[in-house]
Amino acid sequence: MDVSARQTLPATQEGPLVARNRTGDPAFRILASATGIGVLVIMGAIIAVMARGGWRAFATFGPGFLISDVWNPVTQHFGAAAPVFGTLVSTALALLLAVPLAFGTAFWLTALAPPAAASAIGMAVQLLAAVPSIIFGMWGFFVIVPLVAHYVQPTARHLFGHVPGLSALVAGAPFGTGLLTAAFILAVMITPSITAVMRDVFASMPTVLRESGFGLGATRWEVMRNVVLPWSRQGMVGAVVLGMGRAMGETMAVTFVIGDSNHIGWSLFAPANTIASLIALEFPESPAGSLKLASLLALGAILMAISFITLWFSRWLLARGDKAGRSA
């Protein structure tokens, strides 16, 4: 009796547990699959709305819509070249300013800073990432724009105005608004987000890897270049892509400081436009079913296409780097 009791007791105790697992696992699988499919459905719906709404603009202007810099609601002639140019240039400049600052801050917080300072500054970085974008726009309009107009651009013109090639980058009236001002505001906005992600990536790195480098006599620079960067490459690229996506889609902060001009030029201080700022300014004045509204929706579709292309390109670079690393 004792032997049979010992044999039947575990089966009696395990029976309900096995039944619960068999019931809960399919439900969890269905719920997880539904959430993943839901994301794809939402994304597909957004793409469909943008493509369907902007199809009239593509049908009316053809490929010329992508290369024309004209935006004239009076003559009903619209082109995407100027806002696309402003979006790409302002985003590229913002990344050039933000990525080195974010990387240096994240590396200092995880490898060099005292624990108390790292905790306080890390919290400040997270709080800065939560500031609404319109606050950055107002701060840029009232503080950065006058500084650029009265000090930065006149100094740049004095230093580089007569240098061949560089003179075109500093040309224009000192309004204070323009691509460089917008890029600076975007850099301030995306630096905390990139820093936070890079900090988490560096913090998750096994300590033994760094200690092994130091044990072999490597300096901090050598450890960072030969150990930290290769190990955290994917996370760093993800952080940069995240910041790039926010920079390309930022609306109100850029609208305050970019100058609202559909113009393509090489001057960093010339007023310009981005896709997001142009949509924000023109959308309230676009009647339903109008060619102007169709052009704005087409711009939204182009912005999504640019985002997808940059994401695919970053993943391609990562895959190519991993393949090269394995072959080496």
PyMOL commands that set and color helices and strands:
alter all, ss='L'
color gray80, all
select helices_A, chain A and resi 2-61+64-67+81-112+115-129+133-160+167-170+179-203+207-215+220-231+233-249+252-257+275-285+291-327
alter helices_A, ss='H'
color red, helices_A
select strands_A, chain A and resi 71-72+77-78
alter strands_A, ss='S'
color yellow, strands_A
deselect
rebuild
show_as cartoon
